[in-house]
Amino acid sequence: MQPAMCSGKLQTGLLVAGYFVYLLVGAAVFQALERTAEKQEKIAAAQMKEAFLQSFTHLTVAEMEQFMKVTIQNGVYPVGNESQTEDSNWDFSNSFFFAGTVVSTIGYGTLHPKTAGGQIFCVFFALFGIPLNIVFLHRVGKMLSLLCKKLGKFLYEKGMRKKKIKFLTLLFFLATGILVFLCLPSLFFQITEGWSYSEGIYFAFITLSTIGFGDYVVGKQPDRIYFSYYRTLVAIWILFGLAWIALLFNLLTTVLEDTEKIIVKDLHQIGKCFRKNAEEGHGRACWFYLDFAACKKSCLFQELTCTSFYEALHNTFGRRNKGI
């Protein structure tokens, strides 16, 4: 048993190390391929801004719109007197953040490679990085499930009943995840980005669910000063938060599927009851059964949810990870 545990820890360590090395190498390559070209585009955009300031009274509406489009796309904002040519969207922190959004399939769309080399590399980086990310998320999810099982074992040794243990374990999983991956990060974004708390909650969920609209993106406001490796820290939060929300979605899916089975079974039984009583000429017992079935579903809801939680853990991180 002990060698197996050591082997599992070694596999986990190698997987985590390999995963982050992959992201670091990807970030370094993206930075090398895109940073020089970006700087040249920013210089050209800044020159366009300078020309605009000198002859803006002679510009047409179409020329004005083209100016706004080119300068903003290249990261040179048409407000203020300071030049943004020295601030790169492809420094290492931003490149690491971009690499994380690629393998996690979030795809905000606000930052993307523009050189031919960067675009081709992005294809192959995603081709191998997305499967690696799936394996990594399964491993992290398995670690979360083991933590919940250890908590359940500890409570069982304290003499607590199994049904109560399941409920408390589920409550711990939900409360801890919501606090660590939604509530606290939203407060952090409120302070750092100047968003409202509701906007922070919105961004956190849209990001972790990989919807990624791109309407809110961290570290992109030109009037705010961010600390070094801010986006790297956010990328790490995203990677671990994805594992938690994947397990949460799997739990909700299992609960819905089990609820559907119970409803279908009850409807089938009610149908049989109606047919039987129609043949016998009375139907009062059917309404009694309908009330009883509704009561039974209400009483079993808590047990169903907790049982589904453990089934979700087993189905997601039990049999699938034996070969990892």
ZALO-672917 format. One record per residue (C-alpha): x, y, z; residue number from 0; residue in one letter. Coordinates in steps of 0.02 Angstrom, whole numbers, plus 50000, padded with zeros to 5 digits. Example, Ala and Ser with C-alpha at 12.3 -4.5 7.8 and 13.67 -1.06 7.14 Angstrom:
# ZALO-672917
<atom xx="50615" yy="49775" zz="50390" lonu="0" baba="A"/>
<atom xx="50684" yy="49947" zz="50357" lonu="1" baba="S"/>
***
This chain:
# ZALO-672917
<atom xx="50000" yy="50000" zz="50000" lonu="0" baba="M"/>
<atom xx="50139" yy="50120" zz="50044" lonu="1" baba="Q"/>
<atom xx="50233" yy="50100" zz="49878" lonu="2" baba="P"/>
<atom xx="50070" yy="50131" zz="49785" lonu="3" baba="A"/>
<atom xx="50041" yy="50293" zz="49882" lonu="4" baba="M"/>
<atom xx="50219" yy="50349" zz="49847" lonu="5" baba="C"/>
<atom xx="50197" yy="50309" zz="49663" lonu="6" baba="S"/>
<atom xx="50034" yy="50408" zz="49657" lonu="7" baba="G"/>
<atom xx="50115" yy="50559" zz="49739" lonu="8" baba="K"/>
<atom xx="50262" yy="50547" zz="49619" lonu="9" baba="L"/>
<atom xx="50144" yy="50542" zz="49470" lonu="10" baba="Q"/>
<atom xx="50049" yy="50692" zz="49536" lonu="11" baba="T"/>
<atom xx="50210" yy="50789" zz="49566" lonu="12" baba="G"/>
<atom xx="50276" yy="50750" zz="49392" lonu="13" baba="L"/>
<atom xx="50109" yy="50796" zz="49313" lonu="14" baba="L"/>
<atom xx="50099" yy="50964" zz="49403" lonu="15" baba="V"/>
<atom xx="50281" yy="51003" zz="49366" lonu="16" baba="A"/>
<atom xx="50264" yy="50953" zz="49183" lonu="17" baba="G"/>
<atom xx="50104" yy="51053" zz="49164" lonu="18" baba="Y"/>
<atom xx="50179" yy="51214" zz="49231" lonu="19" baba="F"/>
<atom xx="50340" yy="51188" zz="49133" lonu="20" baba="V"/>
<atom xx="50233" yy="51171" zz="48976" lonu="21" baba="Y"/>
<atom xx="50146" yy="51336" zz="49016" lonu="22" baba="L"/>
<atom xx="50310" yy="51423" zz="49056" lonu="23" baba="L"/>
<atom xx="50391" yy="51365" zz="48894" lonu="24" baba="V"/>
<atom xx="50237" yy="51416" zz="48797" lonu="25" baba="G"/>
<atom xx="50236" yy="51588" zz="48878" lonu="26" baba="A"/>
<atom xx="50421" yy="51612" zz="48836" lonu="27" baba="A"/>
<atom xx="50393" yy="51564" zz="48654" lonu="28" baba="V"/>
<atom xx="50241" yy="51677" zz="48634" lonu="29" baba="F"/>
<atom xx="50339" yy="51820" zz="48711" lonu="30" baba="Q"/>
<atom xx="50486" yy="51792" zz="48593" lonu="31" baba="A"/>
<atom xx="50375" yy="51780" zz="48439" lonu="32" baba="L"/>
<atom xx="50255" yy="51923" zz="48473" lonu="33" baba="E"/>
<atom xx="50342" yy="52056" zz="48576" lonu="34" baba="R"/>
<atom xx="50454" yy="52131" zz="48440" lonu="35" baba="T"/>
<atom xx="50314" yy="52138" zz="48311" lonu="36" baba="A"/>
<atom xx="50198" yy="52216" zz="48439" lonu="37" baba="E"/>
<atom xx="50324" yy="52352" zz="48479" lonu="38" baba="K"/>
<atom xx="50341" yy="52396" zz="48296" lonu="39" baba="Q"/>
<atom xx="50151" yy="52407" zz="48278" lonu="40" baba="E"/>
<atom xx="50141" yy="52519" zz="48432" lonu="41" baba="K"/>
<atom xx="50274" yy="52636" zz="48364" lonu="42" baba="I"/>
<atom xx="50179" yy="52649" zz="48199" lonu="43" baba="A"/>
<atom xx="50016" yy="52682" zz="48293" lonu="44" baba="A"/>
<atom xx="50100" yy="52814" zz="48402" lonu="45" baba="A"/>
<atom xx="50164" yy="52901" zz="48245" lonu="46" baba="Q"/>
<atom xx="49987" yy="52898" zz="48176" lonu="47" baba="M"/>
<atom xx="49927" yy="52978" zz="48337" lonu="48" baba="K"/>
<atom xx="50059" yy="53113" zz="48323" lonu="49" baba="E"/>
<atom xx="50007" yy="53149" zz="48144" lonu="50" baba="A"/>
<atom xx="49827" yy="53157" zz="48197" lonu="51" baba="F"/>
<atom xx="49863" yy="53284" zz="48333" lonu="52" baba="L"/>
<atom xx="49950" yy="53394" zz="48205" lonu="53" baba="Q"/>
<atom xx="49815" yy="53392" zz="48071" lonu="54" baba="S"/>
<atom xx="49656" yy="53331" zz="48155" lonu="55" baba="F"/>
<atom xx="49552" yy="53475" zz="48083" lonu="56" baba="T"/>
<atom xx="49577" yy="53407" zz="47906" lonu="57" baba="H"/>
<atom xx="49525" yy="53226" zz="47943" lonu="58" baba="L"/>
<atom xx="49364" yy="53149" zz="47878" lonu="59" baba="T"/>
<atom xx="49248" yy="53041" zz="47984" lonu="60" baba="V"/>
<atom xx="49313" yy="52883" zz="47900" lonu="61" baba="A"/>
<atom xx="49493" yy="52932" zz="47936" lonu="62" baba="E"/>
<atom xx="49447" yy="52969" zz="48117" lonu="63" baba="M"/>
<atom xx="49367" yy="52797" zz="48138" lonu="64" baba="E"/>
<atom xx="49517" yy="52711" zz="48058" lonu="65" baba="Q"/>
<atom xx="49634" yy="52805" zz="48174" lonu="66" baba="F"/>
<atom xx="49535" yy="52751" zz="48329" lonu="67" baba="M"/>
<atom xx="49529" yy="52571" zz="48270" lonu="68" baba="K"/>
<atom xx="49714" yy="52554" zz="48232" lonu="69" baba="V"/>
<atom xx="49779" yy="52642" zz="48386" lonu="70" baba="T"/>
<atom xx="49669" yy="52549" zz="48511" lonu="71" baba="I"/>
<atom xx="49701" yy="52380" zz="48429" lonu="72" baba="Q"/>
<atom xx="49887" yy="52409" zz="48446" lonu="73" baba="N"/>
<atom xx="49877" yy="52462" zz="48627" lonu="74" baba="G"/>
<atom xx="49904" yy="52648" zz="48603" lonu="75" baba="V"/>
<atom xx="49754" yy="52738" zz="48678" lonu="76" baba="Y"/>
<atom xx="49705" yy="52905" zz="48599" lonu="77" baba="P"/>
<atom xx="49685" yy="52988" zz="48769" lonu="78" baba="V"/>
<atom xx="49826" yy="53063" zz="48873" lonu="79" baba="G"/>
<atom xx="49997" yy="53123" zz="48824" lonu="80" baba="N"/>
<atom xx="50101" yy="52975" zz="48884" lonu="81" baba="E"/>
<atom xx="50161" yy="52846" zz="48760" lonu="82" baba="S"/>
<atom xx="50115" yy="52664" zz="48790" lonu="83" baba="Q"/>
<atom xx="50245" yy="52595" zz="48670" lonu="84" baba="T"/>
<atom xx="50356" yy="52534" zz="48813" lonu="85" baba="E"/>
<atom xx="50214" yy="52438" zz="48898" lonu="86" baba="D"/>
<atom xx="50200" yy="52269" zz="48814" lonu="87" baba="S"/>
<atom xx="50049" yy="52154" zz="48806" lonu="88" baba="N"/>
<atom xx="50173" yy="52013" zz="48780" lonu="89" baba="W"/>
<atom xx="50282" yy="52028" zz="48934" lonu="90" baba="D"/>
<atom xx="50307" yy="51863" zz="49027" lonu="91" baba="F"/>
<atom xx="50160" yy="51888" zz="49145" lonu="92" baba="S"/>
<atom xx="50038" yy="51924" zz="49003" lonu="93" baba="N"/>
<atom xx="50110" yy="51784" zz="48897" lonu="94" baba="S"/>
<atom xx="50087" yy="51659" zz="49040" lonu="95" baba="F"/>
<atom xx="49908" yy="51720" zz="49063" lonu="96" baba="F"/>
<atom xx="49876" yy="51698" zz="48876" lonu="97" baba="F"/>
<atom xx="49950" yy="51522" zz="48879" lonu="98" baba="A"/>
<atom xx="49833" yy="51477" zz="49023" lonu="99" baba="G"/>
<atom xx="49680" yy="51542" zz="48930" lonu="100" baba="T"/>
<atom xx="49729" yy="51441" zz="48777" lonu="101" baba="V"/>
<atom xx="49744" yy="51271" zz="48863" lonu="102" baba="V"/>
<atom xx="49589" yy="51305" zz="48969" lonu="103" baba="S"/>
<atom xx="49491" yy="51354" zz="48810" lonu="104" baba="T"/>
<atom xx="49427" yy="51516" zz="48891" lonu="105" baba="I"/>
<atom xx="49482" yy="51622" zz="48743" lonu="106" baba="G"/>
<atom xx="49441" yy="51801" zz="48793" lonu="107" baba="Y"/>
<atom xx="49493" yy="51866" zz="48623" lonu="108" baba="G"/>
<atom xx="49570" yy="52026" zz="48690" lonu="109" baba="T"/>
<atom xx="49747" yy="51959" zz="48666" lonu="110" baba="L"/>
<atom xx="49796" yy="51850" zz="48520" lonu="111" baba="H"/>
<atom xx="49951" yy="51814" zz="48415" lonu="112" baba="P"/>
<atom xx="49967" yy="51918" zz="48257" lonu="113" baba="K"/>
<atom xx="50128" yy="51851" zz="48180" lonu="114" baba="T"/>
<atom xx="50123" yy="51697" zz="48069" lonu="115" baba="A"/>
<atom xx="50246" yy="51607" zz="48184" lonu="116" baba="G"/>
<atom xx="50144" yy="51648" zz="48338" lonu="117" baba="G"/>
<atom xx="49982" yy="51588" zz="48258" lonu="118" baba="Q"/>
<atom xx="50057" yy="51423" zz="48199" lonu="119" baba="I"/>
<atom xx="50138" yy="51393" zz="48368" lonu="120" baba="F"/>
<atom xx="49971" yy="51430" zz="48453" lonu="121" baba="C"/>
<atom xx="49889" yy="51291" zz="48352" lonu="122" baba="V"/>
<atom xx="50014" yy="51159" zz="48406" lonu="123" baba="F"/>
<atom xx="50024" yy="51228" zz="48583" lonu="124" baba="F"/>
<atom xx="49835" yy="51208" zz="48602" lonu="125" baba="A"/>
<atom xx="49836" yy="51039" zz="48515" lonu="126" baba="L"/>
<atom xx="49943" yy="50961" zz="48651" lonu="127" baba="F"/>
<atom xx="49903" yy="51084" zz="48792" lonu="128" baba="G"/>
<atom xx="49715" yy="51057" zz="48799" lonu="129" baba="I"/>
<atom xx="49728" yy="50867" zz="48829" lonu="130" baba="P"/>
<atom xx="49865" yy="50900" zz="48957" lonu="131" baba="L"/>
<atom xx="49750" yy="51026" zz="49043" lonu="132" baba="N"/>
<atom xx="49610" yy="50897" zz="49051" lonu="133" baba="I"/>
<atom xx="49725" yy="50770" zz="49133" lonu="134" baba="V"/>
<atom xx="49786" yy="50903" zz="49255" lonu="135" baba="F"/>
<atom xx="49609" yy="50954" zz="49302" lonu="136" baba="L"/>
<atom xx="49562" yy="50773" zz="49333" lonu="137" baba="H"/>
<atom xx="49711" yy="50752" zz="49448" lonu="138" baba="R"/>
<atom xx="49671" yy="50911" zz="49545" lonu="139" baba="V"/>
<atom xx="49489" yy="50858" zz="49556" lonu="140" baba="G"/>
<atom xx="49541" yy="50689" zz="49623" lonu="141" baba="K"/>
<atom xx="49643" yy="50777" zz="49757" lonu="142" baba="M"/>
<atom xx="49489" yy="50880" zz="49805" lonu="143" baba="L"/>
<atom xx="49383" yy="50723" zz="49815" lonu="144" baba="S"/>
<atom xx="49512" yy="50637" zz="49925" lonu="145" baba="L"/>
<atom xx="49509" yy="50787" zz="50041" lonu="146" baba="L"/>
<atom xx="49319" yy="50771" zz="50057" lonu="147" baba="C"/>
<atom xx="49333" yy="50585" zz="50089" lonu="148" baba="K"/>
<atom xx="49463" yy="50613" zz="50225" lonu="149" baba="K"/>
<atom xx="49347" yy="50738" zz="50307" lonu="150" baba="L"/>
<atom xx="49207" yy="50611" zz="50299" lonu="151" baba="G"/>
<atom xx="49317" yy="50477" zz="50376" lonu="152" baba="K"/>
<atom xx="49368" yy="50595" zz="50516" lonu="153" baba="F"/>
<atom xx="49186" yy="50636" zz="50556" lonu="154" baba="L"/>
<atom xx="49140" yy="50450" zz="50550" lonu="155" baba="Y"/>
<atom xx="49275" yy="50411" zz="50678" lonu="156" baba="E"/>
<atom xx="49196" yy="50544" zz="50789" lonu="157" baba="K"/>
<atom xx="49036" yy="50442" zz="50790" lonu="158" baba="G"/>
<atom xx="48933" yy="50546" zz="50668" lonu="159" baba="M"/>
<atom xx="48798" yy="50462" zz="50563" lonu="160" baba="R"/>
<atom xx="48835" yy="50429" zz="50379" lonu="161" baba="K"/>
<atom xx="48690" yy="50534" zz="50311" lonu="162" baba="K"/>
<atom xx="48746" yy="50683" zz="50414" lonu="163" baba="K"/>
<atom xx="48926" yy="50655" zz="50361" lonu="164" baba="I"/>
<atom xx="48876" yy="50660" zz="50177" lonu="165" baba="K"/>
<atom xx="48778" yy="50820" zz="50202" lonu="166" baba="F"/>
<atom xx="48919" yy="50907" zz="50298" lonu="167" baba="L"/>
<atom xx="49049" yy="50850" zz="50171" lonu="168" baba="T"/>
<atom xx="48945" yy="50920" zz="50029" lonu="169" baba="L"/>
<atom xx="48919" yy="51082" zz="50124" lonu="170" baba="L"/>
<atom xx="49107" yy="51095" zz="50156" lonu="171" baba="F"/>
<atom xx="49146" yy="51066" zz="49972" lonu="172" baba="F"/>
<atom xx="49023" yy="51199" zz="49913" lonu="173" baba="L"/>
<atom xx="49060" yy="51329" zz="50048" lonu="174" baba="A"/>
<atom xx="49250" yy="51313" zz="50033" lonu="175" baba="T"/>
<atom xx="49247" yy="51319" zz="49843" lonu="176" baba="G"/>
<atom xx="49131" yy="51469" zz="49836" lonu="177" baba="I"/>
<atom xx="49238" yy="51561" zz="49963" lonu="178" baba="L"/>
<atom xx="49408" yy="51521" zz="49887" lonu="179" baba="V"/>
<atom xx="49365" yy="51530" zz="49702" lonu="180" baba="F"/>
<atom xx="49223" yy="51657" zz="49694" lonu="181" baba="L"/>
<atom xx="49201" yy="51768" zz="49847" lonu="182" baba="C"/>
<atom xx="49381" yy="51809" zz="49895" lonu="183" baba="L"/>
<atom xx="49444" yy="51831" zz="49715" lonu="184" baba="P"/>
<atom xx="49298" yy="51948" zz="49679" lonu="185" baba="S"/>
<atom xx="49349" yy="52056" zz="49826" lonu="186" baba="L"/>
<atom xx="49528" yy="52055" zz="49760" lonu="187" baba="F"/>
<atom xx="49468" yy="52108" zz="49587" lonu="188" baba="F"/>
<atom xx="49361" yy="52245" zz="49664" lonu="189" baba="Q"/>
<atom xx="49516" yy="52320" zz="49745" lonu="190" baba="I"/>
<atom xx="49638" yy="52291" zz="49600" lonu="191" baba="T"/>
<atom xx="49527" yy="52327" zz="49450" lonu="192" baba="E"/>
<atom xx="49406" yy="52453" zz="49525" lonu="193" baba="G"/>
<atom xx="49256" yy="52345" zz="49480" lonu="194" baba="W"/>
<atom xx="49102" yy="52327" zz="49589" lonu="195" baba="S"/>
<atom xx="49089" yy="52166" zz="49691" lonu="196" baba="Y"/>
<atom xx="48949" yy="52102" zz="49579" lonu="197" baba="S"/>
<atom xx="49059" yy="52130" zz="49427" lonu="198" baba="E"/>
<atom xx="49197" yy="52031" zz="49513" lonu="199" baba="G"/>
<atom xx="49077" yy="51886" zz="49546" lonu="200" baba="I"/>
<atom xx="49018" yy="51895" zz="49366" lonu="201" baba="Y"/>
<atom xx="49196" yy="51893" zz="49297" lonu="202" baba="F"/>
<atom xx="49249" yy="51750" zz="49411" lonu="203" baba="A"/>
<atom xx="49106" yy="51636" zz="49361" lonu="204" baba="F"/>
<atom xx="49112" yy="51679" zz="49175" lonu="205" baba="I"/>
<atom xx="49298" yy="51643" zz="49177" lonu="206" baba="T"/>
<atom xx="49296" yy="51480" zz="49277" lonu="207" baba="L"/>
<atom xx="49150" yy="51413" zz="49176" lonu="208" baba="S"/>
<atom xx="49257" yy="51446" zz="49019" lonu="209" baba="T"/>
<atom xx="49119" yy="51553" zz="48942" lonu="210" baba="I"/>
<atom xx="49246" yy="51695" zz="48923" lonu="211" baba="G"/>
<atom xx="49146" yy="51837" zz="48845" lonu="212" baba="F"/>
<atom xx="49296" yy="51954" zz="48854" lonu="213" baba="G"/>
<atom xx="49194" yy="52102" zz="48916" lonu="214" baba="D"/>
<atom xx="49291" yy="52098" zz="49080" lonu="215" baba="Y"/>
<atom xx="49476" yy="52052" zz="49075" lonu="216" baba="V"/>
<atom xx="49604" yy="52079" zz="49212" lonu="217" baba="V"/>
<atom xx="49754" yy="52193" zz="49191" lonu="218" baba="G"/>
<atom xx="49690" yy="52287" zz="49038" lonu="219" baba="K"/>
<atom xx="49642" yy="52458" zz="49106" lonu="220" baba="Q"/>
<atom xx="49768" yy="52590" zz="49049" lonu="221" baba="P"/>
<atom xx="49732" yy="52707" zz="49195" lonu="222" baba="D"/>
<atom xx="49776" yy="52579" zz="49330" lonu="223" baba="R"/>
<atom xx="49945" yy="52519" zz="49392" lonu="224" baba="I"/>
<atom xx="49961" yy="52331" zz="49419" lonu="225" baba="Y"/>
<atom xx="50095" yy="52241" zz="49518" lonu="226" baba="F"/>
<atom xx="50218" yy="52125" zz="49430" lonu="227" baba="S"/>
<atom xx="50153" yy="51952" zz="49384" lonu="228" baba="Y"/>
<atom xx="49975" yy="52002" zz="49427" lonu="229" baba="Y"/>
<atom xx="49905" yy="51909" zz="49277" lonu="230" baba="R"/>
<atom xx="50015" yy="51758" zz="49315" lonu="231" baba="T"/>
<atom xx="49934" yy="51747" zz="49486" lonu="232" baba="L"/>
<atom xx="49762" yy="51760" zz="49407" lonu="233" baba="V"/>
<atom xx="49808" yy="51623" zz="49283" lonu="234" baba="A"/>
<atom xx="49854" yy="51505" zz="49426" lonu="235" baba="I"/>
<atom xx="49687" yy="51545" zz="49511" lonu="236" baba="W"/>
<atom xx="49597" yy="51502" zz="49349" lonu="237" baba="I"/>
<atom xx="49685" yy="51335" zz="49328" lonu="238" baba="L"/>
<atom xx="49641" yy="51272" zz="49501" lonu="239" baba="F"/>
<atom xx="49468" yy="51351" zz="49498" lonu="240" baba="G"/>
<atom xx="49427" yy="51256" zz="49339" lonu="241" baba="L"/>
<atom xx="49451" yy="51091" zz="49431" lonu="242" baba="A"/>
<atom xx="49330" yy="51143" zz="49569" lonu="243" baba="W"/>
<atom xx="49194" yy="51207" zz="49453" lonu="244" baba="I"/>
<atom xx="49210" yy="51053" zz="49341" lonu="245" baba="A"/>
<atom xx="49175" yy="50944" zz="49492" lonu="246" baba="L"/>
<atom xx="49030" yy="51059" zz="49541" lonu="247" baba="L"/>
<atom xx="48953" yy="51047" zz="49367" lonu="248" baba="F"/>
<atom xx="48973" yy="50858" zz="49371" lonu="249" baba="N"/>
<atom xx="48885" yy="50853" zz="49540" lonu="250" baba="L"/>
<atom xx="48740" yy="50958" zz="49475" lonu="251" baba="L"/>
<atom xx="48728" yy="50848" zz="49319" lonu="252" baba="T"/>
<atom xx="48719" yy="50691" zz="49426" lonu="253" baba="T"/>
<atom xx="48586" yy="50768" zz="49539" lonu="254" baba="V"/>
<atom xx="48479" yy="50817" zz="49388" lonu="255" baba="L"/>
<atom xx="48498" yy="50645" zz="49308" lonu="256" baba="E"/>
<atom xx="48450" yy="50556" zz="49470" lonu="257" baba="D"/>
<atom xx="48303" yy="50673" zz="49497" lonu="258" baba="T"/>
<atom xx="48245" yy="50639" zz="49320" lonu="259" baba="E"/>
<atom xx="48252" yy="50451" zz="49351" lonu="260" baba="K"/>
<atom xx="48147" yy="50469" zz="49508" lonu="261" baba="I"/>
<atom xx="48018" yy="50577" zz="49420" lonu="262" baba="I"/>
<atom xx="48006" yy="50457" zz="49273" lonu="263" baba="V"/>
<atom xx="47987" yy="50309" zz="49391" lonu="264" baba="K"/>
<atom xx="47850" yy="50396" zz="49490" lonu="265" baba="D"/>
<atom xx="47758" yy="50448" zz="49332" lonu="266" baba="L"/>
<atom xx="47769" yy="50269" zz="49270" lonu="267" baba="H"/>
<atom xx="47697" yy="50205" zz="49433" lonu="268" baba="Q"/>
<atom xx="47558" yy="50336" zz="49431" lonu="269" baba="I"/>
<atom xx="47515" yy="50288" zz="49252" lonu="270" baba="G"/>
<atom xx="47504" yy="50105" zz="49301" lonu="271" baba="K"/>
<atom xx="47394" yy="50155" zz="49449" lonu="272" baba="C"/>
<atom xx="47275" yy="50254" zz="49338" lonu="273" baba="F"/>
<atom xx="47262" yy="50114" zz="49212" lonu="274" baba="R"/>
<atom xx="47231" yy="49985" zz="49347" lonu="275" baba="K"/>
<atom xx="47099" yy="50089" zz="49434" lonu="276" baba="N"/>
<atom xx="47016" yy="50135" zz="49269" lonu="277" baba="A"/>
<atom xx="46992" yy="49951" zz="49238" lonu="278" baba="E"/>
<atom xx="46923" yy="49926" zz="49413" lonu="279" baba="E"/>
<atom xx="46811" yy="50080" zz="49403" lonu="280" baba="G"/>
<atom xx="46883" yy="50192" zz="49541" lonu="281" baba="H"/>
<atom xx="47029" yy="50314" zz="49549" lonu="282" baba="G"/>
<atom xx="47039" yy="50385" zz="49724" lonu="283" baba="R"/>
<atom xx="47195" yy="50281" zz="49766" lonu="284" baba="A"/>
<atom xx="47290" yy="50364" zz="49624" lonu="285" baba="C"/>
<atom xx="47279" yy="50535" zz="49705" lonu="286" baba="W"/>
<atom xx="47338" yy="50459" zz="49868" lonu="287" baba="F"/>
<atom xx="47488" yy="50385" zz="49777" lonu="288" baba="Y"/>
<atom xx="47524" yy="50553" zz="49692" lonu="289" baba="L"/>
<atom xx="47530" yy="50642" zz="49861" lonu="290" baba="D"/>
<atom xx="47637" yy="50504" zz="49933" lonu="291" baba="F"/>
<atom xx="47761" yy="50514" zz="49787" lonu="292" baba="A"/>
<atom xx="47778" yy="50702" zz="49805" lonu="293" baba="A"/>
<atom xx="47809" yy="50683" zz="49991" lonu="294" baba="C"/>
<atom xx="47936" yy="50547" zz="49960" lonu="295" baba="K"/>
<atom xx="48034" yy="50654" zz="49835" lonu="296" baba="K"/>
<atom xx="48037" yy="50800" zz="49956" lonu="297" baba="S"/>
<atom xx="48102" yy="50692" zz="50098" lonu="298" baba="C"/>
<atom xx="48234" yy="50608" zz="49990" lonu="299" baba="L"/>
<atom xx="48300" yy="50767" zz="49909" lonu="300" baba="F"/>
<atom xx="48437" yy="50796" zz="50039" lonu="301" baba="Q"/>
<atom xx="48492" yy="50615" zz="50035" lonu="302" baba="E"/>
<atom xx="48489" yy="50614" zz="49845" lonu="303" baba="L"/>
<atom xx="48599" yy="50769" zz="49834" lonu="304" baba="T"/>
<atom xx="48728" yy="50702" zz="49955" lonu="305" baba="C"/>
<atom xx="48730" yy="50528" zz="49876" lonu="306" baba="T"/>
<atom xx="48749" yy="50606" zz="49704" lonu="307" baba="S"/>
<atom xx="48899" yy="50703" zz="49769" lonu="308" baba="F"/>
<atom xx="48992" yy="50543" zz="49811" lonu="309" baba="Y"/>
<atom xx="48937" yy="50463" zz="49648" lonu="310" baba="E"/>
<atom xx="49002" yy="50615" zz="49555" lonu="311" baba="A"/>
<atom xx="49168" yy="50601" zz="49643" lonu="312" baba="L"/>
<atom xx="49181" yy="50417" zz="49600" lonu="313" baba="H"/>
<atom xx="49123" yy="50434" zz="49420" lonu="314" baba="N"/>
<atom xx="49234" yy="50582" zz="49382" lonu="315" baba="T"/>
<atom xx="49393" yy="50543" zz="49477" lonu="316" baba="F"/>
<atom xx="49379" yy="50360" zz="49520" lonu="317" baba="G"/>
<atom xx="49375" yy="50243" zz="49372" lonu="318" baba="R"/>
<atom xx="49439" yy="50370" zz="49245" lonu="319" baba="R"/>
<atom xx="49601" yy="50406" zz="49335" lonu="320" baba="N"/>
<atom xx="49659" yy="50227" zz="49360" lonu="321" baba="K"/>
<atom xx="49763" yy="50238" zz="49203" lonu="322" baba="G"/>
<atom xx="49837" yy="50410" zz="49237" lonu="323" baba="I"/>
***
